[in-house]
């Protein structure tokens, strides 16, 4: 056989428009023999394997280096370099403690981030492991199974119930063939396939003579010639679109970068001002003096930069990731944890995400009225109700028994209990009859009573199927049972079943039946009717189609893919948190609107108007942004539409979370601020594109993740407020001590500059005393209002103007009390003291430490008193206790005295330091009291 040439391939750009014989000719295929092994091998070598192009693996050095791109890390590295140069210029005596400690913190931060993200990737890989797919094909006249990766264009696929479609293919034969395409098109119902040539190009979901890679056969058999493999398949085209979709940085990554740049500029400005002031005030006449001034600059840089911030941030996010993993949510990127907390819109697929992906009969309408079937899913748990009570014996129950047993008899699905779980094999719609029949308790009798001996399959032209069965309770008499579209069956009926009687079908009864069908359709149910006809002894011979007349209409069922109960609860909580939930599906608009109403996506009593893909095509980007503000339901949309919707919501200032399981969701997941893939039903393409994977496919898990994310954001603000105000106190103390040395008596006999704090003492403050409380604040329990506050906007800053004012205020108080304590110890100045410089410096150093520990309770809220929920965080109290013990050690242990330039303090000196340090607590309490008095109660009660 000849290879497929390029011109032929171009002519077959849309194989659905070609007749069967044309397809075989274009692809040089043989419907009977298939390809020979040699021909298949040649084509495989020419076109390559039938697989999606995998992203190039990221080298280890790049994955590690990604955790060192933070501007704050660069700032720390610059401070370490300056400290190293100063150490070398000073004579390189001893170990360069400052740069070593800073580098250790930087390396710790990178290791934490790398290890945690590697764990997440391993968890996602574990979810993705599955056996290699195979496909049945004709090769050299023999039916064989080959790995789907070896399929080539021109291969003849042999399709059967339960098969995964290995490549895009044009159907050659189809017998009751139904294909589930939800992963590609979003359509929840299995689609009946046909071999007829299409007259014009249509949307992907309407190409009924094609099957596509990544879909599955749920009923029937067929043959198809492969027309596209790998990246040329429809799934491959979505993957290519995914490759071209940029992945933006998370809001937290952007904010931390902004903080790093801001601190960098502040460090440079402070260093230049202070060093310049010193050079102006104190003439420098020797290299040693230059080194001394340079060390002062290093001390200021170290004081201004919260060295522990990157590591604390990584640890807090990693702990959040671990907690979310306990709730079955696997986060692939640490910063994505916080992003969920500020999501303002959650865009979600319908099938399998908000719904169970299990077709269920909920209503049965017969001549005697409407019965309601309780219970959802494939487990036959529930009952048949009428007027809110179990349906009693009588005419309506007799009619309903006929409908459900007839629908089950005229289907080919199988319902089995396997390992305690009920599973179906075959068409989900047909399985719905089996489940409802079991709820009625009629299955065993129907199986004993009837024996199927013939069938006319369902086709798109007939819109019905019929089976011939023998009724063993009536001496083996024949009966024809039909199932199909209500309007089609009604045209073939002459009677209606009422109780146990058959009543002639007149115009009034016909109008009532059609009105009942309209009622079900308007409620977004898929409708199927059941009719039957008892056969005389001499009617078993003729062709079945000749018998499809004079039928008795039994009733109509309403079938729907039911929503998840937990999804409704999760959506209600999302709305309370100020988060919009938007449904984006490939399903029918009416069905989508019904599910949206049932789940509360739209307000009760508000009609859920769905925008379709065609509607979106008619809107330009500006119009779409305006429409997206009020639209909650999108239906019949393609992958490109989903991407446009996400982009429009983001352009309007929203932080968008996008959930999905199908390959058609992947580009939108990657473009969204936080993409969430389903771990069980999700495709590999989707999982690769997402930043978070739900191991249980539960929409409610997302809301738990939002709660966790908001709590983490609050805690980030707490420890940033704490760290920055503490560092501000250190900077202002050093600056004030140098500039106001004469005022407080901080001077040397040779008029050299005297530092109120040594660089090693500042490092001790930042890396030991500050870091433990900050880390404990990172796991502070969430406040009561965490899920009733609106989400923060993209324009909101982690550190806003109000927080900066508070940081500066607290920093001034801390610096003032520390310098006053030194003044009390030193001779001269405002207060006359009797202690030496080392004792005064140790006292000021200790006041700084204790003031920071008092401040950690203040920093838990801008408005709420530090005494509110004082003991809810045991880790914070433990951190404070450890920090106090460490400070006692650094003051009283001789080897630490030598390393940090401290001397022991007496008990009265300790009491004075504690009293002076507590001023920051009382000042903050007074400040908060005044703030609460000037703001509305709802704002004053905010815990963050």
N, C-alpha and C positions, 0 to 999 in steps of 0.2 A: 504494500500500500504506500502511496506517496505521502510525504510529509505535508502538513498543512502549510501552505505558502502565505506570505504576508498579505497579498491582495485578497485571497480568500478570507483571511481573518478579518480584514477591513470590511468586506462585504457582509460578514456575519457579526457586526458590532452589536446587533440586537437579535440573537437567535430566535426570540419569541415571534419575530415577524416572518420566519422561514417555515415552509412546509416541511414535513418529516423527511421526504426524499431529498429536498434541498439541503437540509442539515447534514444528512449522511454524506452527500456529495462534497459539501464544503469542508467537512472535517475528515474526509477520507476514511469513513467508518463503515463497518459492516454490522448490521443489527443482529444477524444470526451468529456470525463467527467472532465478532469483536476484533481486537488487534492481536497479532502474533506477539510472542514474547520478545522477538527481535525488534519488531516495529515499536513496541512499547518502550523498550530500552533506548532505542534511538531518540524517540521523542522526549524521553525523560532527560537524556544527556543534553538535548538541544534547549529545552525549556526550563530545566531545573526542577527540583522537588516541589511538590504541592504543599507548600507551607508559607506562612507569613514571614516576611523579612524580620529577623530578630534584631533588636537594637544591639549595637556593638557594646561588649562589656566594658564598663568603666574601669580603667586601671586602678590598682590598689592605691597608688600614690595620689591619684586625683580624688578618690573617695576620702582618703585621710585629709588631703589638703583642703577639701571643701569645708572642713570644720575649723579652718584657720583664716577664713576670708572676712570675718567680722571686723569692722573698723576698730572696735574696742580691743580686739586681740592685737591689731596693728599698733594701737596706742601703747599697750602693755609692752610689746616687743621693743618699741622705740624707747620707753622708759628703761627697760633692761639694758639696752645698748648704751644709753647715756650713763647709767650706773656703772657699767663695765668699763667704759672709758675713764670715768672719774676714779674708779678703783685702780686702773693701770697708771694714770697720771700721778696718783698719790703714792705710788711705789709698789703696787701689787702685793701688799702685805696681807697675809692670812687668806682666808677664803672670800671670794666676792659674794657675800651672803645675799645682798639685795637682788642682783640679776639672777642668781640661782633660784631664789624663792619665786620670783616673778615667772621665770621660765617653767618652773614646776607647775604653777597654777595654769599656765597656758596649755601645757601638755596634758594635764588632768582634764581640762575642759574638752580638748579634742578627743581624748580617749573615751570619755563618757558619751559624747555624741556619736562617735563611730560605733561603739559597742551596742548602744541602744538601737540605732537604725539597722545594724546588722541583724539584731534579734528580730526586728519587725520583718525584714526581708526573708529570714528563715521561716517565720510563721506564715507568710504569704506563700512561699514556695511549698510548704507542707500542705496548704489548702489546695494547691494547684496540681499535686501529684495525681495522676490517673493513668490507666493503661492506654497504650497507643491505639488510636482508632484504626479500624480496618474497613474495607469496602468489598462488596461482592461485584465482580466484573466478568465479562466474557473474554477469555483469552484463548485464541486458537480453537474456538468452538466449545470450550469447556468453561463451566462456571467455577471460578476460583475466588478465594478471598486474598486480597493483597493489602499491605499497609496503605492507608489513605494518602500518605506522603508520596507514594509512587504513582498516583493517578496522573494521567496525561490527557490532553485534548484528543478526542476521538475514541477514548475508552467507552465501552458500553456498560453502564451501571445497571445492576439488578437490584431493585429496591423492594424491601419487604417491611412489614410492620416491626417497629422497634429499631430500624436502622438509622444511624446518623448519616446524613448526606455528606459525602466526602469532598465534593467539588460542585461548581455551578454546572448545570446540565439541562439540555432540552429533552423533554419527554418524548419517547417513541411509542410507548404503550402505557396505559393507566387503567387499573381496575379498582374502583372505589378508593383511589389513592388520596389520602389526606395527610397534609404536612403541617407540622407545628413550626411557625416562623417567628415566634415572639422574640427570640434573641436577635433577629435581624430587622424586623419591621415593627415590632411592638404589638402586633395583632394577637390578642389572647386566644382566639378560637382557631382550631386547626382548619386549614384551607383545602377545599377539594380541588384536585388537579385534573387537567384535561389536556389532550394532545392537539386540539385544534389550533391552527395558525391564527395569530392575532392580526387584525386588520390595520392597527395603528399602534404606535408606541404608547405605553401606559406606565403608571407608577410601579415601583418594584413589587409592592404587595398585590398588584392586580395581574401580574404575569403568571397566569394560572397554568401555562404549559411549560413552566420552568421549575426546577428545584435548585436550591442554593446551598453552598457550603455552610456548615454550622447549624443547619436546620435538622429536623428529625421526622421520620415517617411514623405516624400514629395509627394508620389504618391502610389496608389494601396493599396492592403490589403494583410494580411498574418497571419499565425500562427507560433509560435515558442516556443520551450521548453527551459526554463531558465537553463543555464549550469553553470553560475557563478554570484555571487552577491558580493556586498561590496568590500572589499580589494582584493578579488580573481578575480574581473573583470579586464578587460584591463585598465580601468580608475584607478582602485585601484592599479594596478601594477605601473602605472606612478606616483601615489601619494606616493607609497612606495619608488620609486626612488627619489622622491622629498625629502622625509624624510631623506634619506641618503646623500643628497647633502649639503655640508657645505656652510654657508653664511659668506663671508669674510667681514672684516671691510672696510669701505669706505676709499678712499685715504685721505680725510680730517681728519677722525678719527685717522688714522695712523700718519698723520703729526702733529696734535695737541698733540697726545701722545708723539711724538718725541720731540716737543718743550717743553712739560712739563718736560720730563726727562733731557733735556739739561739745562733748567733753574734750575732744582733741583741741578744738579751737579755744576752749576755756583754759586748758592746761597751758597752751602756748601763750595766751594773753596774760595769765597770772604770772607765769615764769618770767616773761619779758618785763612786766611792770615791776615785779618785786626785785629781780636782779638789777634792772635799771635803776631802781630807787636806791638799792644798796651801793651801787657804783657811784651814784651821784652824792650820797650822804657820806660814804666812807671811802677815801682814796685807797686804791689797791696798788701796792708797790712791789709785790713779789709773786713768783709763780705759786707759792703755797697759798697766798691770799686768793688768787684766781681759782685754784682748786676748791678752796673753801666756799667761794661764791657759787661755783659749779655744783658742789654738793648741795647747797641750799636750793638751787634750781631743781635738782633731782628729788630732794625732799618734797618740794612743792608738787612736782609732777606725781610722785607716789601718793601724796596726800589727796590730790584731786581725783585720781583714778581709782574706782572701786575694783581692786584687783580680783576679788572673789566673784564679781558679778557674772562673768561668763560661765564659770563652773557652777555657781548656784543656780543660774537660769537653766543650764543643762540638767542638773540633778532634779530640779522641780518639775521640768517637763518630762523627764524620764520616769519619775514617780507617777506623774499623771498618766503616762503611757501604760505603766504597769497596772494601775487601777482600771483603766479602760479595757485592757486585755482581760481582766477579770470579768468584765461585762460583755465579753465576746466582740470587742471592737479592736482591730489591729491597726495601729497607726504606723505608717511607713516613714514619716518625717516628724521630728520632735516639735517643730514650730506649728505644725498643723493642729496640735492639740488645742492651742489657744485660739486658732482661727475659728474653730467650730463655736467657741464661746461667743464670738461677735458676729456670727452668721445672722443676717437679717431676712434671708429668703432660703428656703429649702425647696429645690426643684426635684421632683421625684417621678420615677416611672410608675406606671400603674400595675401591670401584670407581674405578679410574683413579689412585688414590693409592698404595695398597699393592699393588694388582693392575694388570695391564697393560690392562684393558678390552678384551681380545682373547680371545674364546672359543676354547678349544683342546681337541682330543681327546687325552687322556692314556692311556686304556686302551681296549682292544677285546677283548671276551670272546666267544669262539666255542666250539663244541663241543669243540675240541681244547685249550682253555685260554685264559689271559689273556696278551695281548701288550701291551707298553708302548711308547708313542710318545714319543720324546725331542724336545726343542726346544719352544720356546714362541713365541707370537705368530703373525703372519700370514706371516712369512718361512718358506718351506718348507725349513727347515734342520733336520735331525735324521734319526733312523732308527727302524725298528721293531725292538724287542728282546724277547727271551724268555730268562729265566734269565741276565740281564746280558750277553747276547751278541746279535749281529744275528740276526734271525729267518731261519733257513735255508729253502730251498725244501722244500716238503712240504705235508701236509694243512692245517696251521694257517695257512700263508701263503696257500694257496688260499682258505680261508675268509675270512681278513682282506681279501684282494683283493676278494672279492665284497661284503663289508660296506662298505668305503670307496668303491668304485666305485658301488655301488648308492645309498649316501647322497648322493654327489655328483650322480648322475644325477637323483635325486628332489629336487632343490633348484633355486632360482632365483638364488642368489648368484653373484657374479663375483669372481674373484681376478686382479688385474693387477699387473704390476710397472711402476711409474711413477717415472721419474727415479731408479732404483736402490732404490726403496722399494716393498715389497709392500703394496697397499691392497685393501680389499674394497668391494664395492658390493652391498648387500642385507643379509639377515639374518646376524648374526655366527655363529649356531649352524650355519647351512647352510654358511657359509664354512669352518668348522672341518673339515668333510669334505673340502673341496677342498684344504686345506693338508695334511692327513694323507695324502690320495691322492697328492699330489705327492712327499711324503717317501718313499712306496712306489715312486714312479717309474711309476705306472700311468695318468697323466692322458691322455697322447697316445693311447694305445691305446683307452681308453674313449671319447674324443671321436671317433675314427675308426670305432669299432665300432657305437656306438649313435646312433640318431636319434630324438629325442622327437617324438611326434605327438599326445599328449593328456595332460591333467592334471586331477586332482581336488584342489582346494586343501585345505590344512589348516584345520580349524575347531575351535573349542573343544568342540563336541559330538562330533565324530568322533575327535579327538585323533590324527589320522594324515593323510597325504597320499599320493597315488598318481600315478604317471606311466606312460603307455603309450609304449613305445619299440620301434623295429625293430632287430633284431640283424643287422648286415650280415655278420658272420662265419658266420652260420647261414642264409644265403639270405634275409635280410630277415624272419625269423620274428619274431612279436610276443612281447614280454615285459612283464609288469606288475611294476613295482618300487614297493614301499611303504616308508614311513618314518614312525615315530610312537612313541607310548608303548608300552613293551615288553608290558605286560599286555594292551593292546588288540590289538596285532598277534598275540600268542600265541593269542588266542581264534579267530583266522581262519586259523591254520596247521594243516596236517595232517602236515608233514614237517619235518625239521631237516637242514641242510646239514652233512655231515661229510666233510671233504676234498673229493673230487669226487663223492661219493655223496649221495643223498637218503635219509635214514633216517626211518621212520615215527615220528611224535611220540607217545610214550606218557606215562603219568603220571610215571614216574621222570625222563624227560628234561624234562618240563614243570616239575617241582619244582626240578630243578637250574638251569634257566634263571631261574626266579623267585628262587632263592636267590642266584644271581650278580647279579641286578639289585638285590636288597636290599643286597648287599655294596657295590656301587657307590654306592647311595643313602646308605648309612651313612657312606661316606667323603666325602659332600657333593658327589658328581658328579651332574650332570644326565644322565639316561639317555635314550637314543633307540635304538630297534631298527630293523633293516632286514630285510625279507622280500621274496620275489619269487615269481613264478609264470610259467613258460613257457606260452605260449598256443598252442593249436591254430590251424590256418588259419581255421577257421570261427568263432573266438572274437573276431575283431577288430571284429565288428559290434555286439554288445550294448553297453549302457551300461557304463562302467568300474566303477561301484559294484557291478554284478552280478557282476563278476569277482573281487571282493575276498574270496575264500574259497579254501580248499585251498592256502594259501600255504606256501612253504618258508622256515622261519626261518633267517636267515643269522647273526645275532649282535647284540650290544649294544655301544654305545660309551659311555664315561664322559667327559663334557665339563665343563670348569671354566674359569673366568676365572683364569689362573695368577697367582700373586704375583710381584712384581718381585724379582729376585735381590738387587739392591742394597738393597732395603727390609729384608731379613732381616739383612744386615750392619749396617745403620744401627740397627735395633731392638736388636741385641745390644750395640752400643756405648752406646746409650741406657740399657739396663739396667745396664751397668757403671758408668755415671755416676749411678746411683740414680734414674733417671727411669722412671716407669711409662708404658707405651704402652697406650692404650685405643682399641679399635675401635668406632666408632659408625656403623652402616649401616642402610639400609632393606632390605637383602637378607635371605634366609631364614636363620634361626638356625643351621641345620645347616651351610650354606655358610660363614657367618661364623665358626663355631667351627673348621671345617677350615682356613680361611685363617689364623686366629689361631694354630693349632697349627703350621702349616707355617712361619710367619714367626717363631715363637718369642715371640709376644706372651704366651702362657702357657707355663709351664715344661713341659719334656718329661715325659710321663707324667701330667700333670695334666689332667683333663677340662675343656674350655673351656665352662663353662655360660654361655649367653647370656641376658641379660634382654631381653625383648621390650617393645614399646610398651605392650601390654596389661598386662604385669607392672608397668611404671612407673606406669600409671594407678591401680593398686591401692595404691601406696605414697604416704604423705604425705611432706612435705619432710624431716622428721626421719628417717623410715625410709629414704628415698632416700640421705641422707647416709651412713647406716650401710652401705647396700648398695654404694654407690660406692667404699667403701674396699677392697673385695675383688673387684669385678666388672671384668673386662677386656674383655668383649665385650657390645655392645648391638646387637640386630637388630630389624628391622621397626619402626623408630622414625620418628616424624614430626618436623618442624622444632621444634615446641614441646618435644618430648622432649629433643632435643639441647640446647636452651637450659637445660632443667631439670638435665640431667646436668652441664653446665659450672658452673651456679650451685651445685649440690650439692658439687662438688669444690672450688670456691673457698670455700664456707662451711666446709669442713673444713680450711682453711688451706693449700690447694695453690695454686701459681702455674701456671695452665693455659694451654698452647698448643693451639690448635684448628686443624686443617687441613681443607680441603675445596675442592670445585670447583663444586658445584651451588648453585643459588639456595636450596635447602633448608638449606644450611649457614650462610648469611649471618648470621642473628641470633646464632647461637652464636659465630661468628667475632668479631662485634663485642663480645659480652659477655666473651669470653675475655681473659685478660691479654695474650695475643699471638695475633692471628688471622692465619693463613697461608693465602693463596689460591693456587690453581694458575693460572699465567699462560697456559698453552696451552689447557687444557680448561675453565678457570674461567669462570663467567658474569660479566657486568659488575657485577651486584649484589654478587657475592662479592668481587670485587676492590676495590670501593668500601668494603666493610665491613672488609676486612683491614688489618692494620698492616704485613704483609709479603707479597710476591708472589714465588712461585717461578717464574722464567722457564723452567725446564726440567721442571716438574711432578715433580721427583725427591724422594722422601721422604728420601733420603740427604743432600740439601742441608740439610735441617733440622738434622741432627746436626752438620754442619760449622758451621752458624750457632750452635748451642748451644756448641760449642767456642770459637768466636769471642767469643760473649757472655760466657762464663766468664772468658776471658782478659782481656776488657775490664773486667769487674768487679774482677778481681784488680788490674789496673793502676790503676783508680780508687782502690782502697784504698791502693795504694802512693803515688800522688801526693797523696792527701788526708793520709796520715800525714806525708808530707814537708812539705807546705804548712802544715798546722796546727802541727806541732812547730816549724817555722821561725818562724811568726807568734807562737807562744807564747813563743819565745825573745826576740823583739822586744818584746812586751808586758812580759814580766818584766824585761827589761833597762831599759826606760823607767821602769817602776814602781819597780824596785829602785834605779835611779840617782837618782830623785827622793826617795824615802823615805830611802834610805841615803846621801844626798849627803855628809853629814859624815863618814861612815865611810871613804869612798874618796877624799875630798878634792875632790869635785865641787861647788864653791861659788864664788860671785862675791863681789867685795869689798862690793857693796851689798846682800848677803844676798838677791838675787833668785833665783828658781828657775832652775836651769841644766838644760837637757835633755841627756841623754847622746846622743841621736840627734835630728837634725832631721827634719821631716816629709818633706822632699824625699829625704833619705837612706833613709827607710823605704819611700817609693814606689819608689825605685831597687831596693831589696831585693826588694820584692814583685812588681814588674812586669817586671824585667829579669833579675836574678840568680836569683830563685826560679823564674820561669816557664819558662825554657828547659829546665832539668833536669826539672821536673814534666812538661812536654810530652813529653820523651824517655822518661820513665817510662811515659807513657800508651801507648807502642808497644813496651813491653818484651815479648820473646818469652814465650809461655806456659810455665809450669813443667811438669815431667814428669807431675805428678799431676792435671792440670787436669780430665781426664775419668774419674778414678777416685774423686773426692770426691763425696759426696752433695750434692744441690742445697741452697742455703741456704733457710731457712724465711722465711715472710712476717714472722715476729716478729724475725728477725735484723736487726741494724742494720749499715749500711755502716761506721759508726764505733761500735764497741761499747765497753763499759767498759774492756776490756783495752787497746784502742787509745788511749783517753783517758788512761789511766794512763801509757802510754808517751809520749804527746804531752807531758804535763806534765813527766815526768822529763827528757826530752831538752831541753825548753824551759828547765828550771832549769839544766841543765848548760851550755847555750849562753849563757844570760844571765850565769851565774856567771863563765865564762872571759872573756867580753867585758868585764864590769865590772872583773875583776881586771887585765886588760890595761890598761884606762884608769887604774886605780889605780897600776900600775907606772910609768905615764908622768907622772902628776900629782904635784906636791909635796903632802905631807901624806898622810893616809890610812893604810892598812895597810902600804904600801910607799912609800918616799920616792923620788919621781921628779923630773925636772928639765925636763919638757916643758910646753908651753903647752896651753890647753884645745883649740885646733883640732887639734893633733897627737894628743892623747889621744883626742879624739872620732873622728879619722880611723882611729886604731889599733883602737878598739873597733868601729867600723863595718866595718873590713876583717876583723877576727876573726869578726864575725857572718856576713859573706859567705862566708868560707872554711869556717866551721863548717857553714853550710848545704850547701856543696858536698860536704863529707865526709858529711854526714847523708843526702844523696840516695842514697848506696850502702847506708847502714844501712836506709833506709826501704823497700827493695825486698822485705824480709821481716821479720816479727816474730820468727822463730825461726832462720832460716838465716844463716850468717855472710855478711858483705858480700863476702868473698873467694871465695865459691862462685859459679860462673858469672859471674865478675867482668867478663869481656870479651865476653859474648854480645850486649850492646847497644852497638853502635858509636855510635849517636845520643846516648846518655847521655854517653859520653866526649867527644864533640864539643861537647855542650851545656856540660859542665864547662869545657872549654878556652875556649869563647867567653865564658863568665861570668868566668873568671879574667882574660882579656884586657880585658874591659870594666871590671873592677874596677881593673886596672892603669891603664887610661885615665882613670878617674874620679879616681884618686889623683894622677896625674902630669901630666895635660894642664891647662894654666892655665885655659882657658875652662870646663872641667868643674869645676875647683876652685872657681871663682866661683859656678857654678850650684848645687853640692851642698855647699859649705862645707867642702871637704877641703883638705889640704896634702900635699905629697910626703913619702914615707917612705923612710928609708935601708934598705940591704940587711939589716943586723942587725934592724931593726924588722920588716921583712917576714918574716924567719926566725922571730922571736919570735911574730908573729901566726899564722904557719902552725903552729908547735908548739902554741900555745894552742888553736887551732881543732881540731887533730887529737884533742884530748882527747875530743870527742864520739864519734869513731870507736872509740877504745879503751874508753870507758865502755860503749858499745852492744855491743861484742863480748863484754865480760865479762858483761853483762846477759843476752845471748842464750845464752852458754855455761851460765850457771846455769839458765836456763829449760829448755834441752835436757836438762840433767841431771835435771830434776824432772818430765819428761813422757814419755809412751810414745813409742817410736821412730816410729810411724806419724804421730803429730801433729808430732813434732819435725822430720820431713822435709818438712813442708808448705812450699811455696815462697811462698805468698801472705802 
